[in-house]
Amino acid sequence: MTIFNIYMVSFVKSVAHFGHCANVSQTYGGTNWGNLGQPGGPTSYDYGAAIKEDRTVWREKYSEAKLEAQFFAVSPAYLTANAANSTEPGIVSSTEVVATPIYGNKTNFYVVRQADFRSLAATTYKLMADTSIGPVSIPRMGGSLTLNGRDSKIHVTDYDVGGINLIYSSAEVFTWQKSGSKSVLVLYGGAGETHEFAISSVLGGVTSVEGTGVKHEERNGTTTVNFTVGPARRVVHFGQKLDVYLLWRNDAYNYWVPYTGSATATSNTVGYTKSSLIVAGGYLLRGASVTSSCISLYGDINATTTFEIIAGQPEGKPEILFNDKAVQNVNLPDFAKLEWHYLDSLPEIKPTYDDAKWTLADLPKTYNTAIGSTTPTSLFSSDYGYEAGALLYRGHFTANGAESTFNVTTQGGGGFANPIWLTSPQGGFGSRFLGAYVGSSNPGDNATVTLPALKKGKRYTLTIVIDHMGTEANWTPGLDLLKTPRGILNYTLSGHPASDVFWKITGNLGGEQYRDQARGPLNEGGLYAERQGYHQPHPPTSDHGWKVASPLTGISAAGIAFYTTRFNLNVSHGYDVPMSFVFNQTASSDSIPNSPDYRCQLYVNGYQFGIYINNLGPQTAFPIPQGILNYQGENTVALTLWALEAKGAHVGSFALQANDVVQSIGYFDSNSAIYPAQPVWQKRQDAY
């Protein structure tokens, strides 16, 4: 079921059960920033939300919700009606259609949907409805009504339109509004559908029709209008008393009902007793104010727009105003031309690295009450206070000459990765990349790597990095999936008992006593650059160890690189410009030319706002809200590049793109906005 079909079918079905309140998941798409997410899920938590994660409102689901909301806003008769049996016979002519009548004191609502909600068929039917003129088979002027696939409809009878009785309508009501002494009614239907409505002839009948393809007849004091829905709008005029607009559903999406008297969305509570306009055009209308000489529209536009006010305007020719600004161009940085600074974020694989300040993994058993440990000492990260972000393990042993393989079982959650290195402080070959698990939907991995010849009596160190993808969700009561451990579950070093290897572990600096109180406990992991706080604004790039290098060039061997750069934005006040950082998939090695194995963490002004996994996807664009991204001023962006192949990796392309440029009265003024704290880098005295 497509995202807008959920509203068209599921929500309308709840109307048939006489629902008065809807719990919507999701209205607004979210972001799993930092290490907030769960395994198997991308950074984006936008599951077809009506309002996109980046705040844009172009999805059809949003428009469908608007159609339904506006209908109920002007249909108070629904509140005093009562639903009948959903399978009441004789309402529709087809057994493939189910109709539930909702009977009111005068107005009746007929909720019609496919008997099998999975049906994709174009099902035709006639509606047998009770009306003030007696039972009526609709349509009366020929043809049939149609449900096209996963669709539902609400037909009405004896429906009040500002004091005018709409005897029946098979086309759905979007809204109506009094405009002086005239009522304006907006009806809509799906493309190619036949629809019909009837009005008492006391109005004087149809006086004119704008557009073609509309039939009408007078019969027994009733004016009946029949039409086939098409892209072109039709308007039926009943003298100076009633105008009926006949729209294609997709055209109705572009109509708005801003309530007058306020420019803010929060004060525009919905109600049919409030004065409002009906306006065609615009990306998003939030409100309006009306005087005898002026109509001011407040909202958002993202392109050159024509507005047509079809109801609610004062007499004469009032001036029309809209926000009084022109759309601006937004200048965005070119990251290929900026100066980036690079730092090796995996010094732990160097023979000279000292892990004296790391946590000794010496607990004889785990605190986990759901799953026990099978290693001589627990290697579950949570036992040592490391609950999120990258985990690093260093296993020390002395060679006896019998080593040939190392087998390890790791678990980081769906999509995780773990590269492995062997370091020889005394053994002569420095550091050697043994291989990497590059990720899949599996939450864990068991791997055996081949070891080079080791010198008896010499000390060696295994370094394992595990990308912690978040804790499991407790989907099933009683299974305690939340306690699924992260880290090393088991290991075997050939020629040795497991106890010959003693382990140290680190994660984010301080573990549960995390250092960045502003950005919170889930923002950082255990990578060297993170422990130092270099992902924050203004890291010490002039210090020893930093180089000028770009992630677009990358590194030529397996490892983890850290890159940072700065840029300025200058978005004019009064504009909402949703922006996303975008990665492109491009080849970076010869071994897997179409899907090289690398991943990146994205930091914006110190906040982690994305994990891009090149070989798995699916997410390539990462929306960043204003407030994290400074729209007027300096920004710092940082990337970690995990090269999981021996030949290294580089980022194919990296860009900041404007998803839209919206002139907005409703978006907050950056001058008065309260942004999240963005503390800059300060040396962490206890960092290692």
HUKA-V140212 format. One record per residue. PHI is phi as a letter, one per 20 degrees, with the letter a starting at -180 (* if undefined). PSI is psi in whole degrees, -180 to 180 (999 if undefined). OMEGA is omega in whole degrees, 0 to 359 (none if undefined). Layout:
BEGIN
phi psi omega
PHI PSI OMEGA
PHI PSI OMEGA
END
This chain:
BEGIN
phi psi omega
* 127 180
f 164 190
f -35 180
e -21 174
f -28 179
g -43 178
f -41 184
f -30 184
d -60 188
f -46 183
f -41 178
f -32 176
f -37 178
f -29 174
f -39 178
f -28 176
e 14 175
m 41 176
f 144 180
d -4 181
b 136 181
d 131 175
d 111 191
d 126 170
c 111 3
d 144 171
e -39 184
c 124 180
f 145 183
d -178 181
c 129 173
e 74 183
f 163 184
m -139 177
d 38 186
f -24 190
f 178 177
d 161 181
g 146 177
n -7 180
d 146 178
f 178 176
f -40 179
f 135 172
d 48 180
d 94 181
e 70 178
m 36 181
f 152 179
f -44 174
d 123 184
f 161 178
g -33 181
e 13 174
n -5 180
f 156 188
c 40 182
e -8 183
f 146 182
f -27 178
f -39 177
f -46 183
f -38 179
f -40 177
f -37 179
f -42 179
g -46 182
f -42 181
f -42 181
f -35 178
f -49 182
f -25 178
f -28 182
d 19 183
c 65 182
f -19 180
f -24 179
f -31 185
f -23 181
d 9 180
e 172 179
c 134 181
f 141 176
e -170 179
f 133 183
f -15 179
d 27 180
g 124 186
f 160 173
n 3 181
e -42 180
c 157 186
e -11 184
d 137 176
f -11 179
e 1 181
c 139 176
d 135 179
c 131 176
d 117 176
e 139 174
d 108 189
e 129 176
d -175 178
f -33 177
c -49 185
e 136 175
d 145 176
d 134 179
d 111 182
e 116 187
d 133 177
b 169 179
f 140 176
f -36 174
d 109 186
f -15 178
e -10 186
f 136 174
d 10 185
f 153 169
e 99 188
e 124 180
e 152 181
a 165 168
d 148 180
d 125 175
e 105 189
d 147 172
e 129 181
c 175 179
f -15 176
d 11 179
o -180 178
f 137 182
c 136 171
e 117 187
d 131 6
e 148 181
e -22 187
e 18 177
o 156 180
n -174 180
c 159 170
e 158 186
c 135 166
d 115 182
e 99 177
m -138 184
f 82 183
c 157 173
c 157 180
b 153 173
d 106 176
e 148 182
c 153 171
c 147 179
l 58 185
d 129 184
f 127 176
c 78 179
m 40 180
n -5 176
d 133 182
e 116 171
e 105 187
f -44 171
a 158 172
b 126 172
e -29 173
f 146 184
e 148 180
e 125 171
e -55 179
a 171 169
b 161 183
b 140 171
f 135 178
c 90 188
m -127 178
e -1 183
d 147 171
d 143 177
c 124 182
d 134 179
d 119 177
d 154 179
b 163 177
b 173 179
f 156 183
g 132 176
n -4 182
f 146 172
e 132 178
c 165 185
b 144 172
b 162 183
c 142 180
c 150 177
f 141 180
f -7 179
f -18 175
f -15 180
o 3 178
n 179 181
f 125 179
e -28 177
a 160 180
c 128 171
e 125 182
o 177 184
d 171 174
n 19 180
d 126 176
d 147 176
b 153 180
b 156 175
d 132 181
b 116 175
l 47 176
m 13 181
c 136 173
e 121 181
d 134 180
c 129 183
c 137 182
b 159 173
d 129 186
f 134 175
b 174 181
f -29 183
f 134 179
f 141 171
d 147 177
c 128 179
d 123 183
d 132 173
d 75 181
l -139 179
e 16 185
d -32 186
b 133 168
d 132 179
d 118 178
e 127 182
d 113 189
c 151 163
f 142 183
g -46 183
f -25 174
f -35 178
f -28 178
g -26 185
e 11 178
d 147 185
c 155 179
c 74 179
f 130 178
e 137 188
e 153 177
o -6 180
b 144 177
e 1 183
d 145 181
f -34 187
f -29 180
e -3 181
e 62 177
f 146 187
e 137 176
a 138 185
f -15 179
e -10 181
e 149 175
f 142 180
b 168 172
d 161 165
d 120 188
c 133 173
e 127 176
o 159 177
o 149 179
f -42 179
a 120 175
d 130 185
d -29 183
a 178 181
b 158 170
c 145 186
c 129 168
c 180 181
f -21 184
d -5 187
b 138 170
d 121 177
d 120 177
e 138 181
c 128 180
r -153 186
c 139 172
c 146 180
c 11 179
a 171 175
g 128 192
c 141 172
d 129 177
d 139 173
c 119 179
e 116 186
d -9 178
b 146 174
n -7 183
f 149 176
f 165 179
f 160 182
n -155 181
c 79 182
f 154 174
f 143 179
d 126 180
d 149 175
b 100 172
l -19 172
l 38 176
b 157 176
d 151 180
f 136 183
d 163 169
e 145 182
d 123 178
e 122 184
d 154 184
f 153 171
d 104 187
f -18 176
f -21 182
d -11 180
f 157 175
e 119 177
d 151 174
d 138 187
d 145 174
b 139 174
f 118 182
e 16 175
c 58 178
f -11 182
f -16 181
e 4 177
e 143 181
g -26 183
e -1 185
f 140 181
d 117 180
d 31 184
g -30 182
e -1 179
f 165 178
e 127 177
f 123 180
e 83 189
c 10 179
f 126 182
f -20 176
b 163 183
e 156 171
e -7 183
f 121 183
e -6 182
d -36 184
c 127 180
e 158 178
e 152 182
d 4 179
e 161 181
g -39 170
c 152 183
f 137 175
d 20 174
f 127 187
f -37 184
f -23 177
f -18 183
d 12 174
n 12 179
d 104 192
d -11 186
b 157 176
n -179 185
f 140 178
d 141 177
c 134 178
c 141 172
c 117 180
d 119 185
d 137 176
b 163 176
d 128 186
f 147 173
d 3 179
n -7 182
e 4 184
f 136 175
c -33 182
b 160 172
c 125 179
d 134 181
b 140 174
d 120 181
c 160 180
b 119 179
c -2 183
n 156 183
g 130 180
n -2 185
f 168 176
c 156 171
b 110 173
e 157 183
c 136 175
c 153 172
d 126 181
d 140 181
c 87 179
g -29 181
d -5 193
e -7 170
o -21 184
d 9 175
m -111 182
c 139 181
c 130 176
f 122 183
e -15 180
p 176 183
b 141 165
e 123 191
d 1 173
o 149 174
a -167 177
f -11 180
f 140 180
f -17 182
b 175 181
b 145 172
d 121 185
c 145 173
d 125 180
d 149 180
e 134 181
e 147 172
f 171 177
f 127 182
d 148 182
e 125 181
g 134 177
n -6 180
e 151 179
e 141 179
c 157 180
c 129 171
e 128 177
d 122 182
c 127 175
d 130 181
c 126 178
e 101 180
f 115 184
e 10 181
o 161 179
f 157 179
f 151 175
e 146 179
e 72 183
f -36 186
d 120 180
g 138 175
n -14 183
e -12 179
l 44 180
f -25 179
g -24 182
e 6 177
g 122 188
f 158 173
c 141 179
p -146 179
e 124 180
e -33 180
a 162 178
a 157 176
b 124 173
d 114 185
g 140 180
n 3 183
c 146 163
f 155 183
g -30 183
f -10 177
f -17 181
d 123 173
d 141 193
d 147 167
c 153 185
c 148 168
b 153 171
c -140 179
f 147 183
g 122 179
n -11 181
l -125 180
f -16 173
e 60 187
f 153 188
e -36 185
e 90 182
f -24 181
f -44 186
e -12 169
n 175 190
f -15 185
d 9 187
e -34 188
d 155 171
d -159 188
e 7 179
f 152 184
g -48 182
f -34 178
f -43 180
f -32 179
e -15 183
n 19 184
f -13 177
f -10 179
e 164 179
g 144 174
m 52 174
f 164 187
e 69 187
f -9 177
e -6 181
f 166 177
f 140 178
o -23 178
e 147 177
c 158 172
e 113 180
a 155 186
d 146 173
f -18 177
f -17 172
e -40 173
m -159 181
c 156 188
d 10 178
b 163 177
f 140 180
r -171 178
c 116 181
d 154 178
c 134 182
c 145 177
b 147 176
b 170 181
c 152 177
b 164 180
d 148 171
c 153 177
b 78 179
e 127 183
f 147 177
f 146 181
n 8 179
c 137 172
d 114 182
c 88 178
f 132 183
c 151 178
c 142 167
e 134 188
c 128 172
d 145 174
d 145 177
e 120 176
b 160 182
f 140 175
c 5 176
b 166 180
e -20 188
f -41 178
c 81 192
f -29 185
e -13 183
b 67 182
f 150 186
e 95 172
b 162 176
b 158 182
c 144 165
d 140 181
d 125 175
d 132 178
c 115 183
l 39 176
n -11 180
e 129 175
f 123 185
c 23 175
r 145 169
c 111 180
e 125 180
d 103 190
f -41 186
e -9 180
d -39 186
m -155 0
e -8 190
e 131 177
c -20 181
d 134 186
c 101 180
f 138 179
c 120 183
f 152 172
f 138 187
o -44 165
e -47 174
e 127 180
e 113 184
f -22 176
c 88 179
q -162 188
e 147 177
c 146 173
d 128 175
d 139 180
c 147 178
c 139 162
d 140 179
d 109 177
e 104 177
e 113 187
d 13 175
c 154 183
f -29 181
e 5 177
n -163 183
a 161 170
b 157 177
f 124 184
f -50 175
b 154 183
b 128 186
b 155 168
d 120 183
c 146 173
e 118 180
f -23 178
a 161 172
c 107 191
d 118 171
f 122 194
c 129 173
e -20 187
e -18 183
e 147 189
f 152 177
f 124 184
f -24 180
f -33 184
d 1 183
f 147 174
d 108 184
e 156 171
f 150 181
f 140 179
c 63 180
g 141 181
e 171 183
f 135 168
c 143 183
g 129 177
e 113 188
f -29 183
e 9 181
f 150 180
c 999 none
END
